[in-house]
Amino acid sequence: MTLWSVPAHADEVNVDEYDFIFSGNVKYNGEPLEGVTLNVKGGGYDEDVDTDAEGKWRIGVPEKTTYEITLIESTLPDGVIVSEDENQRVTISEKGATIEAEFGLTNNKSVNFFLGEGVRNVTSDLDRLIERIINGLNFGLMLALASIGLSLTFGTTGISNFAHAEMVTFGAVMALVFGVTLAVPIWVAIPIAVVLSGVLGWLMDVGIWKPLRLRGLSVVQLMIVSIGLSLAMRYIFQFFIGGGTQQLPDSGSAKIQLIGPIRLSPTDMISMGVSIVVLLGVAYWLLRTRTGKATRAISDNPSLAAASGIDVHRVVRLIWVLGAVLAGLSGVLWAYFRPGIKWDMGWQILLLIFAAVVLGGLGTAFGALLGSIIVGLLVEVSTLWVPSDIKYVGALTILIVVLLFRPQGILGRRERIG
């Protein structure tokens, strides 16, 4: 098994046109492989490059974004395939072996594959569908944590909180600070990050949202404040952690063959298990506890709830804390699913979070859960037919179609205006 090394010179495509360069050197058992084709795709860019007589290649790309680099296995010699390695995520398809890559602080990036002997067993369409469904469930459960928090906040306050995306990012950033920068064990760093996310939610309500509510600002004004807060927090994150992508410990762990085509890494299994336990806990709290019932009462009719003796401000503050805790936990799981932590990672899924909330029914926690599962499945399964660059478009299209026929969402109820 041999590693691609960094080349000094190579067969070049678009190197003079663009400043950002991917490169590689294809060898097997010390011998260069000529004529091996690689495809580089991302951000609307799609080009092929072949290796030269020394097995080297270079290709220029227009911008710093995430690219899919695919080695076309049909151009390799017979009996040579790309082997999977536990330290990298290689996606095998009929086209070839794909690695997602992006630039760091420099304008050059070397991409490493491992070559070995073997026969490629191409995954059947049914197996790929099952694999995508499992990934969709994992993504949907993670998305549900963030969506339920946003839905509860909207239901009790009426605020469409665009800064919820940065609360997702905050949880991941805190896990990075404690788990990597301060070298705290990750199983300790994650609970600390979740607790600090709750503290952030409490501070935001005490310092911003409650004073603005008491001043009688309209829902539109509060929404504009949330957009400004979102922008401010996002660039604060960029200032402190930079513009690159950083990894949490144990991210990208090797997958384990379970039943049939189902393959999950230990991180995936822990993520799904934690999500299910937390979501069941939230459901029990909403349905069985006194505070949970008060929350549902406020979502249904705040004035009547206040007249019934419910301390609306206390419950709303609790919802801000709970929503922030769920968002922070979602951010940590999202960092492992991507994988990686980036300053705008929460913003990347904000539209999906809103889509899940609206699809399920505004202000309904169980509707947000259902909407998240549907969106997660649509996003992941759609990659069987559409490029991964536009996989989010399908979920938003389905959202529009559903709302045309059921504007209140799947579990929402019709309201009479006027």
N, C-alpha and C positions, 0 to 999 in steps of 0.2 A: 504494500500500500504506500503510495507516494503522494507528497504534498506539492501543490503548485507553488512555486517560489516567485519572488518579485523580479520582473525582467528589467534589463537596462534598456533594450531596444525591442521593438516588436512590429508586427503587421499593424498598421494604423488606420483608423477610420475616424474622421471628424476631429482629429487631434488639433489641427490648426484652426478650426472654426470655434472650438469651445475651450474654456479654461479648466474645466473639471474632467479628470482623466481616470478611468478604470483600466486596470492592467492585470495581466496574468501570464503564466508560463506553464504549458501543458506538457508534462512528461510522465512516462510510465516505465518503471524499472530503470530510471536514469536516461531513457531514450526520449528525445523530443517527438511529439506527435504533430505532424503537419496536416493542415486542412480540417482541423476540428472547428466546428461552427459554434459560436456563442451568440445569444440574442440578449440585448440590453433594452429594457422597456420600463417606462415610468414617466409620469407627468406629461403624457402626450407624445413622448419620444419613443421611437421603436426602430432599432438598427441592428444589423448583424455584423459580426467580425469573424474572420478566419485566422487560425494560427499560421505562422510562417514556417519556414524550413527548420527553425530552431525551436518551434513550439510556442513562440511568443506572440502576444497580441496586446493592442492598446486601443481604446475607444474614447472619444470625447463626448461629453454630455452637456446640455445647456445650463443646468441649474443644480443646486444642492437640494435634492429631494430623495425620497426612497425609490430605488430601482429594483426590478426583478432581473437577475442575471441568470440566464438559462443555458446550460451546456446541452447541446443537441446530441443525445447519446447515439443516435443512428450514425453520426459522423466519427465515432470512436472505432478503433479496430475491433474485430470480433472477439468476444470473450472479455472485453474491458468495459467496466461500468463505473458509475460514480457511487462510492460507498457513503453511507450515512455515518456521521460522527457525533458523539454525544455533546460536543462543544459548539455545534452549529445546527441550524434548522434547515435541512434540505428537503424540499418538496419534490417528490417524484411523480411525474405524470407521463402521458403518452408522448408528449413533446420532448421531455428530457428532465434534467435535474435542475432545480431552481433554488437560488439563495437570494433573499432580500438584503440589499446593501445600501448604505448611505455614507456620505463623507463625514469625517470628523472635523478637526480644526484646519487640516490642509486641503489642497485641491486635488490630491491624488489618493487613490484607494486601490489596494491590492485585494483581490477576491480569491479565497482559497477553497478549492474542492479537494476531495480525496478520491483517487482512482484505485480500483482493485479488480480482481478477477471475479467473474460470476456471470449469471444469466439473469437479465431483468425480467421479473414477473410483473407485467403491467397490471395495475389495479383495475378491476372491472368497473363499469359504470355504477352498478348496484353498490359495490363496496365503497366507491367514492361518495355516493349519495349518503350512505350510512355514516361515513366519516364526517361529512359536512354537517349532517344533522346533529351529531354529537358535539361538534365544535359550535354549532349554532345554539344548542342548549346551554353550553358553557358560557358563551358570550351573552345570551339572553338573561341568564341568572345574574351575571355580573352587572348587566345593564339595569336589571330590575332593582338592585340596591340603590343606585343613583336615582332612578325614575320614581320610586316610592317616596324617597325623601322630597323630591321636587313636587310630587303630587300632593303630599300632606301639607307642604308649605303653601301651595296654591289654594288648597281647600280651606285652610284656616285663615289665611291673610288676603287671598286674591292676588298675590304678587307673582308675576311670571319672572322668576329670578334667574337672569342670565349669568349671574356670578356663581351659580351652582356648578358650572363647569370648572371654575377655579377651585371650588371646594373639593372636587374630584382630584384635581392636580395636587392640591395641598397634602392630601393623605399620602400620595405616592412620594412627594418631595420629602415629607417628614420621615417616611420609611427609608429613603435614600440617605438622609442626613444621619440618622441614628444607626442604620444597618451597614452603611458603607463608610461615611466620613468618620463617625465616632466608633466604628467597629463593634457596635453592640450586636449580640446574637440576633439573627433576623426574627426568631420566634419571640423575642422580647421587643424588638424595634417596631414590629407591626402593631401590637397592642398600644404601644406608646403613641404611634402615629394616629391611630384611631381615636384615642383619648384626646390628643391635641386637636384633632379635627372637631370633636365636640366642644372643646374650649373655644375654638374659632367661631363656631356657630353661636355660642353664648355671647361672645364679645360683639359679634356683628349685630345681634338683636339688641343688646344693651346700648351699644354706641351709635347704631345707625337706624335700625328698623323701628324699634319702639318709639324713639323720639319723632321720627317722621310720621308714624301712625297717629301719634297724639296731636301732631300739627294738622292732621286731616288732609294729607296729600292724597291726590287721586291715584288710582291704579296705574294710569299711564305715567304719571310723574315718578312713581316708585319703580316702574319698569325701566325708565330712563336712568335712574340712579343705579339700578343693578347693572346696566350695560356699562356705565362709567366705572363702577367698582370692578367689573370683570376685566376691563382693559387695564386698569391700574394694577390689579393683582397679577395678571398675566405677565406684564413686563417687569414686575418685581421678581417673579420667578426666573425670568430670563436673565436678569441682572445677577442673581446669585448663583444659578446653576449653569448659565451659558446656553448656547443655542443647540448644542449637540444632544445625542441620546446616550443616557447612562443606564447601566443594568443593575438590578438588585441581585444579591447572592442567590445562587441556584436557579437563575432564569435560564431557559433553554435546555432544561434537563431532558435526557433521552426518554423516548416513549416506550411504554411496555405493552406488548400484545396481550389483550384481554380475551374477549370473545369474538371469534370471527374476524371481521375487518376492524373492529374497535381497538384503537391504540391511543392510550392516554399516558401522559407523563405523571409522575407523582404530584407535581405542582398542579396539573390540571385536576386531578382527583381531589386534592385538598381544597382547591378553589371551589369546585362544584359542591363539595360537602359543606364547606363553611357557608356558602351562599344559601344552600337549602336550609341549614339550621337557623341562620339569622332570619331568613324570610318567614320560616315557621314561627320563630319567636315574635316577630313583628305582628304576624296574623293573630297569634294568641293574645298579645297585648291589646290590639285593637278590638277584639271580640269579647274578651273575658275580663279585662281590668277596668277599674273605675275611670282612670285617666284616659284609657283608650276609648271608652264609650263617650267621655266628655269631648274628646277630639272629634269623633264622628258627629256629635251633636253640633259642635261649632262649625264643622264643614257644611252641615245641613242648613243651619240657621243661626248665625252668631248672635243676633239680637235676642232670640228666644232662649238660647243657651245662657246668655248673661242674665236674663230675667229669671231663669231657673236657679240661679245661685252659683253657676260655674264661673270660676276665676279665669276669664278668657285670656288675660295677659300672661298668667302663669302657664296655661296650657300652650299658648302660642310660643312662649320661650322654650318650653320643653320640646316642641316640634322643631324649632330651629336647631336645637342641640341634636335631636335624634336624626334629623335630615342631614346635618353635617357629619355625624358619625357614619351613617350609611354611605354618604358620598365619599368620605375618606377611605372606608373599607373597599368601596368599589374602585377607587383610584389605585389602591395597592394591587388588587386583582387584575385590573386593566394593564398595569405595568408589567405583570407577568404574562398576560395574554398577548400583548403587542408583539414581542416583548420589548421593554425599555421605558425609560422615563424621559419625557421631554417637556419643555416649559409650556407648550400649548396642547398637551395631550388631552386635557379635559375638553377643550374647545373643539377638538376633532370629532368628538362624539356627542356634542351638545344637541345638535339637530336630531340625532337618533333618540336621545333622552326625551326631548320634547315630542318627537313622533310617537314614542311609546306611550307617553302620558295622554296625548290627545287621542291616539288610537283606542286606548283602553277606556277613556272617559275622564275628562278633567276633574281633578279633585278626588278621584276614587283610587285608593291604594291598591285594591285587588285588580282594578282595571289597568293600572300601571304595570302590575306584574304580568297580566295576560298580554298587554301590548308589548312589553319588553321581550317576552318569549317569542312572539310572532315576528318582531323586528329582528331579533337575533337569528332566528331560523332563516328568514328571508335573505338577510345579508350574507350568511355563510353558504346557503344552498345556491344562491344566485351565481356564485363564482364558478359553478359547473358550466354556465352558459355565457357569462359576461366577464370581461376583464376585471381583475381585482381592483383596478384603479377606480372603477365606477360602481362597485358593489353596493355602496350606500344609496345609489339612485333608486334601485328597485324598491327598497323599503319606503322611501319617501313617496314613490309613485303609488304604491299600494295604499299608503296613508291618504293620499288625495282621493283615490277611488272610493275607499270606505267612507270618508267624510261626505262625499257627494250623495251617498245613499243613507248614511246614518250620522248626521252632523254631531250628535251628542257622544259619539264613540260607542264601543262595543258594550260596555257595562254602564255607560252614563244614562241619565234619564232626561227626557224632554222637559224643557222649562218654557213656560208661557211668558212672553215679554209684553208688557203694557197692560 
